[in-house]
Amino acid sequence: MTVSGGDLLARALADAGVTEVFTLHGGHLDAFLVACGKHDVRLTDTRHESSAGHAADAYARVTGSLGVCVVTSGPGFTNAYTAIANGYLDRTPTLFIVGGPPLRESETNPLQGGFDQVAAAAPVTKWAYRLTEAARIPEIVSLAVRKATTGAPGPVLLEVPIDVMFGEADEAEVRYPARYALDARSVPSDSVVHQALDVLQGAQHPVIVIGGGVTFSRAADALVAFAETVGVPVFYPGKSDGAIPASHRLAAGGLLGLGALSALGAPTPDVVLLVGARAGMFTGGRASMFPGARIVQVDLDAAEIGATQDVAVAIVADCRETLRALQAAAADRDWPDWSEWVHTAVQAQRFHRALYPDAATPSGRMHPYFAARAVVEACPPGTTFVLDGAEAPAWAEFFATTETVGGVLRLGYLGTLGVGPGFAIGAARARPAAPVVLITGDGAAGFHLGEFDTMARHGMPVLTVVFNNAVWGMSVHGQQAVYGDGGVVVSELADSSYEKVAEAFGGYGERVGEVDEIAAAVQRAFAAQVPACLNLEIDPHTVHPLTTMMLGDVTATDAIVVPYYENLPR
């Protein structure tokens, strides 16, 4: 009995526990696509391969399991490349499967061929491989799953040329692996656990800072148990919202709260447990938000230990196993009363409340701070928030919180504007009972407007809220700060009717001009039970404090101002 490569691929994914695949049609894939139904693999097809990749990425972030994207050869692959790189930098466990021209037509200038996709993918994947025989598909998929999900997770890529996808194999010659995923968790030694606790016990102002390592090791329960045992506040910049519920007494917020400590005149942390969070953009870069602090760093990748700042204790191990070990050992010790420090650290995330006493704006359009608050407050409990753009999501970040891992999705190290629709689609598949709200700037909104169609066809009532200030906000504010009004170049947009695009694709749309109209508009959008878009008229002149912080000292005369990075000495 023979079986096609496409059928073998669909079966292999099903055997690996995959039930959701994000895709966009291409003829290279048909032997696989038509086989998915037989193996109970649901296909969600988007309007752009980039969105399919971002959806797989978001699915992995929300569920903690493998996200899968399957796209066609050539432009399908290159369109998905940004999503692959995004997952690589953020360490998301994803499997990208791409078609390819026939192996037997190599060097004939074939359709959607002529370049090496595997070589192109190698720098932004943990592993990239070209299949050459249909019979080997299950064992190679098994290998790919393990590479994506063990150790420091990340994307892998398999190229399946069309003659392998459509080719047939004698089923008697196919090895179907008994095991696809492995729970291979590294455990810290007792000695390093006690070293870490010794450092922590001598602290006056300790903090725990967590990252994606906690999310993908599904270490939320272990984190909360350890934090409660030692009584230390937890900050979660980056990809770890919900690992400690936002309502928890030790939950100190994300990047903005962490950065606010010194600005408020509060003590800076003297001991930092950096758990599954790489030092870099989300910890203040080379300058660091922890000057002089003793660092205990936990990471699966030894190369990340001490990357920007020397550490006192290095733990190369799984985050969940490390937190469990720390908690067990900490339970036998007496811990200082850090309650006053906890109050200071937790309150720092609310610093913004004193910044905006007045909702008036120079243009008369809505103040983004008050608009963001109104949107978030109108959303029901359990909402999954997707934040896309630059300043727009930063305004929403003041208010968008979650009690659940993956309940807030945001940009990562690549800073990829336009991830929002794909992330929203992936989140809707991952958590179908939860409302999904995408809050995006009008610049980011323009990347993938066609995904309103995807949401409509697949019955996803995602609410997209566009902060429409007719500019690329962070860009124009940076140009004005550095060069003055004469330096505003290619950073202005039209005041477009984004809500009408949603309507054209079968959704609900509404334009909103007043803050006190937002709550009712949100309720109407949810009641429509179709993809919806609220187009909010936002003031273009109000600058987010994050932009100011990222620009640094624009008045410096002894340095060349470089937006978003360290200034250059003159």
C-alpha positions in Angstrom: 0.0 0.0 0.0 1.4 3.4 -0.9 0.8 6.8 0.8 1.6 10.3 -0.4 4.1 12.6 1.2 1.4 15.0 2.0 -0.6 12.4 3.8 2.5 11.3 5.8 3.1 14.9 6.8 -0.5 15.4 8.0 -0.4 12.2 9.9 3.0 13.0 11.4 1.7 16.4 12.7 -1.4 14.7 14.2 0.8 12.1 15.9 2.8 14.9 17.4 -0.4 16.3 18.9 -0.9 19.2 16.4 -4.5 20.1 15.9 -4.1 23.6 14.4 -2.1 24.7 11.3 -1.9 28.2 10.0 -1.5 28.4 6.2 -2.1 30.1 2.9 -2.8 28.1 -0.2 -0.1 27.2 -2.7 -0.1 24.4 -5.2 3.0 22.9 -3.6 1.0 22.1 -0.6 -2.2 20.4 -2.0 -1.2 16.8 -1.2 -0.9 17.9 2.4 -3.8 20.3 2.6 -6.3 17.7 1.3 -5.1 15.1 3.8 -5.5 17.3 7.0 -9.2 16.7 7.4 -8.6 12.9 7.5 -6.2 13.4 10.4 -8.3 16.0 12.3 -5.9 18.8 11.7 -7.7 22.1 11.3 -6.5 24.6 8.7 -6.8 28.3 9.3 -5.9 30.1 6.0 -4.8 33.8 6.2 -4.5 36.4 3.5 -0.7 36.8 3.8 1.9 34.3 4.8 3.4 36.7 7.3 0.1 36.6 9.3 0.0 32.8 9.1 3.5 32.8 10.7 2.6 35.3 13.4 -0.6 33.3 14.1 1.5 30.1 14.7 3.8 32.2 16.9 0.9 33.5 19.0 -0.6 30.1 19.3 2.6 28.9 20.9 2.8 31.8 23.2 -0.7 31.3 24.5 -0.7 27.5 24.8 2.9 26.8 25.5 2.8 24.1 22.8 4.1 23.9 19.3 2.8 26.4 16.7 2.7 25.3 13.1 2.7 27.3 9.9 2.7 25.7 6.4 3.3 28.0 3.4 4.3 27.6 -0.2 7.6 27.9 -1.9 9.4 31.1 -3.0 7.3 34.2 -2.1 5.4 32.1 0.4 8.6 31.5 2.3 10.0 35.0 1.9 6.7 36.5 3.1 6.8 34.3 6.2 10.5 35.1 6.8 9.7 38.0 9.2 7.5 35.8 11.3 10.3 33.2 11.5 12.8 35.8 12.6 10.4 37.2 15.1 9.9 33.7 16.6 13.7 33.1 16.6 14.5 36.3 18.6 11.7 35.6 21.0 12.4 31.9 21.3 9.0 30.7 20.3 8.6 26.9 19.7 7.3 26.9 16.1 7.5 24.6 13.1 7.5 26.3 9.7 7.0 23.9 6.7 7.5 25.3 3.3 7.0 23.9 -0.2 9.8 23.8 -2.8 10.3 23.2 -6.5 11.0 19.6 -7.6 14.4 18.2 -6.6 14.7 16.8 -10.1 14.4 20.2 -11.6 17.2 21.8 -9.7 19.1 24.5 -11.7 16.4 24.8 -14.4 15.1 28.2 -13.2 11.8 26.6 -12.0 8.7 28.4 -10.8 9.2 29.8 -7.2 12.7 28.3 -7.0 16.2 29.4 -7.9 17.4 30.2 -4.4 18.2 28.1 -1.4 15.4 28.4 1.2 17.1 26.2 3.7 20.3 28.3 3.6 18.2 31.5 3.9 16.3 30.1 6.9 19.4 28.8 8.7 20.4 32.2 10.4 16.9 32.6 11.9 16.0 29.0 12.9 17.3 26.4 15.4 17.4 24.0 12.5 16.5 24.0 8.8 16.3 20.8 6.7 15.3 19.8 3.2 13.4 16.5 2.9 14.4 14.3 -0.1 12.3 11.2 0.5 8.6 10.9 1.3 9.1 7.8 3.5 11.3 9.8 5.9 8.7 12.5 6.6 7.4 11.2 10.0 10.8 10.6 11.5 12.1 14.0 10.3 8.9 15.8 11.7 9.6 14.0 15.0 13.1 15.3 15.0 11.9 18.8 14.1 9.4 18.9 17.0 12.1 17.9 19.5 14.5 20.5 18.2 11.8 23.3 18.4 10.6 22.4 21.9 13.6 21.2 23.9 16.5 23.3 25.2 16.0 27.0 24.5 12.9 26.8 22.2 12.7 28.3 18.8 11.5 27.9 15.2 12.6 25.1 13.0 12.0 24.9 9.2 11.4 21.9 7.0 11.3 22.3 3.2 9.2 19.7 1.4 9.8 19.8 -2.3 6.7 19.2 -4.4 7.9 15.9 -5.8 8.4 14.7 -2.2 5.1 16.1 -1.1 3.2 14.5 -4.0 5.4 11.5 -4.3 4.4 8.2 -2.8 6.1 5.8 -0.4 5.5 2.1 0.4 3.8 2.3 3.8 5.7 -0.8 4.9 8.9 1.2 4.6 7.8 4.1 6.7 8.9 4.4 10.3 6.2 6.0 12.4 8.0 7.2 15.6 6.6 6.2 18.9 7.5 9.5 20.4 7.6 13.1 19.0 7.9 15.5 22.0 10.1 15.0 25.0 9.8 16.5 28.5 13.6 17.0 28.8 14.0 19.4 31.6 17.4 20.2 33.1 17.6 20.5 36.9 19.8 22.8 38.9 22.3 21.4 41.4 21.6 21.7 45.1 24.7 23.7 45.6 23.8 26.4 43.1 20.3 26.6 44.5 21.7 27.4 48.0 24.1 29.9 46.5 21.3 31.7 44.9 19.2 31.8 48.1 22.2 33.0 50.1 22.5 36.0 47.8 18.8 36.7 48.0 18.7 36.4 51.7 21.2 39.2 52.1 19.2 41.7 49.9 17.5 44.8 51.0 15.6 45.5 47.8 15.3 42.2 45.9 13.2 41.6 42.8 12.4 38.7 40.5 12.4 39.6 36.8 10.9 36.9 34.5 10.8 36.4 30.8 9.7 34.0 28.1 11.5 31.1 29.7 8.9 31.1 32.5 6.1 31.2 29.9 7.4 28.4 27.7 8.4 26.1 30.6 4.9 26.6 32.0 6.4 27.6 35.3 3.6 29.9 36.5 2.6 27.8 39.6 6.2 27.3 40.6 6.9 31.0 40.2 4.0 32.1 42.4 4.9 29.5 45.0 8.5 30.6 45.2 7.6 34.4 45.2 5.2 33.9 48.0 7.6 31.8 50.1 10.3 34.5 49.9 8.0 37.6 49.7 9.8 39.2 46.7 8.0 41.4 44.0 7.9 40.1 40.5 8.4 42.2 37.3 7.4 40.7 34.0 8.7 42.7 31.0 8.5 41.1 27.6 6.7 37.8 27.1 5.6 36.7 30.5 2.4 38.6 31.3 0.1 36.4 33.4 2.8 34.1 34.8 1.9 35.8 38.0 -1.7 37.1 38.0 -1.8 40.9 37.7 -4.0 41.0 40.8 -1.5 39.2 43.0 0.0 41.3 45.8 3.6 40.6 44.5 2.8 41.4 40.8 4.8 44.6 40.0 4.1 45.0 36.3 6.2 45.2 33.2 8.9 47.3 31.7 7.3 50.6 32.5 7.0 49.8 36.2 10.5 48.5 36.3 11.8 51.6 34.7 9.8 53.9 36.9 11.6 52.9 40.2 14.6 55.2 39.7 12.5 58.0 38.2 10.3 58.0 41.3 13.3 58.2 43.6 12.7 54.7 44.9 15.7 52.5 45.6 16.9 50.4 42.7 17.1 46.6 43.2 20.2 45.4 44.9 19.6 41.7 44.1 17.9 40.5 40.9 16.7 37.0 40.1 16.6 37.0 36.3 14.5 34.0 35.5 14.2 33.1 31.9 14.6 36.7 30.9 17.6 37.6 28.7 19.5 40.8 29.5 19.0 43.4 26.8 16.2 45.6 25.5 13.8 44.7 28.2 16.3 45.2 31.0 17.7 48.6 29.9 20.4 47.4 27.5 24.0 47.7 28.3 23.3 50.5 30.8 21.0 48.1 32.7 18.1 48.9 35.0 20.1 47.2 37.8 23.3 49.2 38.3 25.4 47.7 41.0 22.9 44.8 41.7 24.0 41.3 42.3 22.4 39.1 39.6 21.2 35.5 39.9 20.5 34.4 36.3 18.5 31.4 35.2 18.6 30.4 31.6 18.6 27.3 29.5 21.3 28.8 27.3 24.7 29.2 29.0 25.7 31.8 26.4 23.1 34.2 27.8 24.5 34.1 31.3 26.3 37.4 32.1 25.8 38.7 28.5 25.6 42.4 29.5 26.4 42.3 33.3 28.4 40.0 35.5 26.3 37.6 37.6 26.8 36.5 41.1 25.2 33.1 40.5 24.6 31.3 37.2 22.0 28.6 36.9 21.8 26.8 33.5 18.6 24.9 33.9 14.9 24.8 33.2 12.9 27.7 34.8 10.2 25.5 36.2 12.6 23.0 37.7 14.7 25.8 39.1 11.8 27.6 40.7 10.6 24.4 42.2 14.0 23.7 43.7 14.4 27.2 45.0 11.0 27.1 46.6 11.6 23.8 48.3 14.9 25.0 49.7 13.6 28.4 50.6 10.8 26.9 52.7 13.4 25.7 55.2 14.8 29.2 55.7 13.6 32.4 57.6 13.2 35.3 55.3 13.4 39.1 55.9 10.2 41.1 56.0 10.4 43.0 52.7 6.7 44.2 52.8 7.6 47.9 52.7 9.8 47.3 49.7 7.1 45.2 48.0 4.6 48.0 48.4 7.1 50.5 46.8 7.9 48.2 43.9 4.3 47.2 43.2 3.0 50.8 43.4 5.7 52.0 40.9 3.7 50.5 38.0 0.9 53.1 38.8 3.2 56.1 38.3 1.3 57.2 35.2 -1.8 58.2 37.2 -0.2 61.4 38.2 1.1 62.3 34.8 -2.2 63.1 33.0 -4.6 65.2 35.2 -6.1 66.8 32.1 -7.7 65.1 29.1 -7.5 68.2 26.9 -5.3 68.0 23.8 -3.9 70.6 21.4 -5.9 69.2 18.4 -9.2 68.6 20.3 -9.0 64.9 19.3 -8.9 62.2 22.1 -6.0 62.0 24.5 -4.5 58.5 24.0 -4.0 57.9 27.7 -7.7 58.3 28.4 -8.8 56.5 25.3 -6.7 53.5 26.2 -8.1 53.4 29.7 -11.7 53.6 28.3 -11.0 50.7 25.9 -9.5 48.4 28.4 -12.1 49.1 31.1 -14.9 48.3 28.7 -13.5 44.8 28.0 -14.8 41.8 29.9 -12.7 39.8 32.4 -10.6 37.2 30.6 -10.0 39.3 27.5 -6.8 38.5 25.6 -5.1 41.7 24.6 -2.9 41.9 21.5 -0.8 45.1 21.4 0.7 46.2 18.1 2.5 49.3 17.0 4.8 51.7 19.0 3.2 54.4 21.1 -0.4 53.0 20.8 0.4 49.7 22.6 2.5 51.6 25.1 -0.6 53.6 26.1 -2.6 50.4 26.4 0.1 48.8 28.4 -0.7 51.1 31.3 -4.0 49.3 31.7 -4.1 46.0 29.9 -3.5 43.2 32.4 -4.1 39.5 32.7 -4.6 36.7 35.2 -3.6 34.1 32.7 -0.3 33.2 30.8 -0.5 34.5 27.3 -3.3 36.9 28.1 -1.3 39.9 26.8 0.7 39.6 23.6 3.1 42.3 22.5 6.1 43.1 20.3 9.3 41.4 21.1 13.0 41.9 20.3 12.4 42.3 16.5 10.0 45.2 17.1 7.8 43.9 14.3 4.9 46.2 13.6 2.0 44.4 11.9 2.1 41.3 14.0 -1.3 42.2 15.5 -3.8 40.5 13.2 -1.8 37.3 13.0 -1.3 37.3 16.8 -5.1 37.9 17.2 -5.9 35.0 14.9 -3.5 32.7 16.7 -4.9 33.7 20.1 -8.5 33.2 18.9 -7.6 29.6 17.9 -5.6 29.0 21.1 -8.3 30.3 23.5 -11.6 30.4 21.5 -13.8 31.2 24.5 -11.9 34.3 25.4 -12.6 37.7 23.8 -9.7 38.9 21.7 -9.0 42.7 21.5 -6.2 44.0 19.2 -5.1 47.5 20.1 -3.0 49.0 17.3 -1.6 52.2 16.0 -2.8 53.3 12.6 0.7 52.8 11.1 0.8 49.1 12.2 -2.9 48.6 11.2 -2.0 49.2 7.6 0.2 46.2 7.2 -2.4 43.4 7.1 -5.9 44.9 6.7 -6.9 41.9 4.6 -6.9 39.7 7.7 -10.4 41.1 8.6 -11.4 38.6 5.8 -9.6 35.8 7.6 -11.4 36.6 10.8 -14.8 36.8 9.1 -14.4 33.5 7.2 -13.3 31.6 10.2 -15.8 33.1 12.6 -13.4 35.0 14.8 -15.1 38.0 16.4 -11.8 39.8 17.1 -12.2 43.5 18.1 -9.5 45.7 16.5 -9.1 49.1 18.0 -7.1 51.6 15.9 -5.5 54.6 17.5 -5.8 56.9 14.5 -3.6 59.9 14.9 -2.6 60.1 11.2 1.1 59.8 12.0 3.7 57.1 12.8 3.6 58.3 16.4 6.9 57.3 17.8 8.6 58.1 14.6 7.3 61.6 14.2 7.8 62.5 17.8 11.4 61.3 17.6 12.0 63.4 14.5 10.5 66.5 16.1 12.5 66.0 19.3 15.8 65.6 17.5 15.4 67.8 14.4 12.4 70.0 15.1 9.3 70.3 13.0 11.4 70.7 9.9 12.7 67.2 10.4 9.3 65.5 9.9 9.9 63.1 6.9 7.8 60.1 5.7 6.1 59.9 9.1 2.7 61.3 8.3 -0.4 59.3 7.3 -3.9 60.0 6.1 -6.8 60.1 8.5 -8.2 56.9 7.0 -11.5 55.1 7.5 -10.1 51.8 8.8 -13.6 50.8 10.1 -14.9 50.7 6.6 -12.4 48.1 5.6 -13.7 45.8 8.4 -17.3 46.4 7.1 -16.2 45.6 3.5 -15.0 42.2 4.6 -18.2 41.4 6.5 -17.4 42.9 9.9 -18.6 45.7 12.0 -17.1 49.2 12.0 -17.5 52.4 13.9 -15.6 55.7 14.1 -15.4 57.2 17.6 -14.5 60.8 18.4 -15.1 61.2 22.1 -13.6 59.3 25.1 -17.0 59.0 26.8 -18.4 57.2 23.6 -15.8 54.5 23.7 -17.4 52.1 26.2 -20.7 51.9 24.4 -18.9 51.5 21.1 -16.9 48.5 22.5 -20.1 46.9 23.7 -21.8 47.3 20.3 -18.7 45.8 18.7 -18.8 42.8 20.9 -22.5 42.4 20.5 -22.1 42.2 16.7 -20.4 38.8 17.0 -18.3 39.5 13.9 -14.8 40.9 13.4 -15.1 44.5 14.4 -13.0 47.7 14.1 -13.3 50.8 16.1 -11.4 53.8 14.6 -10.5 56.2 17.4 -9.7 59.8 16.6 -6.5 60.3 18.6 -4.4 63.5 19.2 -1.2 63.3 17.2 0.8 65.7 19.5 0.8 63.8 22.8 4.1 62.0 23.3 4.3 58.8 25.3 6.9 58.8 28.1 8.4 55.6 26.6 9.3 57.6 23.5 11.1 60.2 25.6 12.9 57.5 27.5 14.1 55.7 24.4 15.3 59.0 22.8 17.5 59.7 25.8 19.0 63.2 26.3 18.2 65.0 23.0 19.8 68.2 24.4 23.3 66.7 24.9 26.0 68.7 23.2 28.8 66.1 23.8 27.0 63.3 22.0 25.2 62.5 18.7 21.6 61.6 19.5 20.7 58.1 18.2 17.0 57.3 18.6 16.2 54.1 20.6 19.9 53.2 21.2 22.9 54.6 23.1 24.0 58.1 21.9 27.3 58.3 20.1 30.2 60.3 21.6 31.3 63.3 19.6 
